[in-house]
Amino acid sequence: MPNLSSDLSSIINERLNNLTASKIRAFDQKVSNIPGIIKLTIGEPDLATPDHVKEAAIRDIQANDSHYAPQAGKPELLEAISNYLERSINVHYDPTSEICVTVGATGALNDIFMTLLNPGDKILVPTPVWALYFQLIKMTGAIPVQVDTKKDGFILTPEHLRHVLNGRGKGAKAIILTDPSNPTGRVYPADTLKALAEVIKEYKIFSVTDEIYAELVYGKAQHHSLSEYIPNRNILISGLSKAYAMTGWRLGYIAAPKQIMKSIRKINSFLVTSVTDNVQIAAVEALNNGQNDPKEARKIYEARLTFMQSGLEKLGFEMATPQGAFYIFAKIPEKYGTDDEQFAFELAQKAKVGVTPGRYFGKGGEGYVRLSYASSTEQLKESLHRISNFVNNL
């Protein structure tokens, strides 16, 4: 087994020294070794990719579609994405110049951050949020400015945004917004987005919206996009991972004005050349012929949310009402103060239920834990039973 030459070990990219591995994944791996544990840690749908989507990919493989695809995406998929966005948010993106297919939403984030950010640039990140944002931003040499939204029920208000832009976020180049939210499950009301759009216009910054959970919204809540109000400023990210249970297929996309999309497509081509052929054809099938698939998934997740939220509230857990995605962000019992790591680890060891400490999602997350209800109903029932016994025996 070769060891790296000692005269080379100090000359790698220095920015990597400032990055940390995913604490969410590390904690999940740590508790995975506990016998009999039920894991509610990772945002992984337990549902299967719809059969008609899988069959489309199989047919494409059998048809020997195995050569380089166009770098921005197959024309039929770009058209399907354009049609989907027009149906869902009533905004038209030209498939020939305003959409790019990526390797998952993570690939989309990389493309955008590398396009927008120079070393030293600031980008506002409302928290709690999916923590990978911080590391991807730091890889560019830019600075993520965390904006704690806890006091406003985990929704960034226009007043708070303006305050940050006049203070420690002054000179920021962009803001990234996750809607629906991971980890809180919160959904931005249309009037709030419209007011945020006015502030963004006033301060002349980019907005980036991660809308990967757009199809998973429950009750009376409705998904809206900043692209409805500032399409000339917003860069939209989405994909098929969550709504179609296609996390492993790695299919995401970006929609944005053609002037910035030209650079995004260039970066994407450098990073991945092109996205896998049969995955793109499966996505075409999902978007064109699978409009009912997310509706079926929504029914299942909403029933699970109702069950888990009701059960946790009866046990004394507090939370800002989750309305989308498949997460509950719950305040831990008073005994633990804000030590969500200790609570999560003891819950895993003693009750054999794995949840994710809230501090891993940035400022405002301390004292909370994230529970994913993208698990079977049977597992959720058992996990709630175990949590109940744990809390009652504190």
CORDAQUI-V283260 format. One record per run of one state. SS is the DSSP state (a for helix, b for strand, c for the rest). FROM is the first residue (numbers start at 0). LEN is the number of residues. Records with the same first field share a line. If there is no record, write none. Layout:
SS=FROM-LEN ; FROM-LEN
This chain:
c=0-13 ; 18-4 ; 32-5 ; 39-11 ; 62-12 ; 89-9 ; 102-1 ; 116-5 ; 127-4 ; 139-3 ; 148-1 ; 152-5 ; 166-7 ; 178-11 ; 203-2 ; 210-6 ; 217-8 ; 228-5 ; 239-7 ; 249-2 ; 255-2 ; 272-4 ; 289-3 ; 314-3 ; 318-5 ; 324-2 ; 331-2 ; 336-3 ; 351-1 ; 354-1 ; 361-6 ; 372-4 ; 392-2
a=13-5 ; 22-10 ; 50-12 ; 74-15 ; 103-13 ; 131-8 ; 149-3 ; 157-9 ; 189-14 ; 225-3 ; 246-3 ; 257-15 ; 276-13 ; 292-22 ; 333-3 ; 339-12 ; 357-4 ; 376-16
b=37-2 ; 98-4 ; 121-6 ; 142-6 ; 173-5 ; 205-5 ; 216-1 ; 233-6 ; 251-4 ; 317-1 ; 323-1 ; 326-5 ; 352-2 ; 355-2 ; 367-5
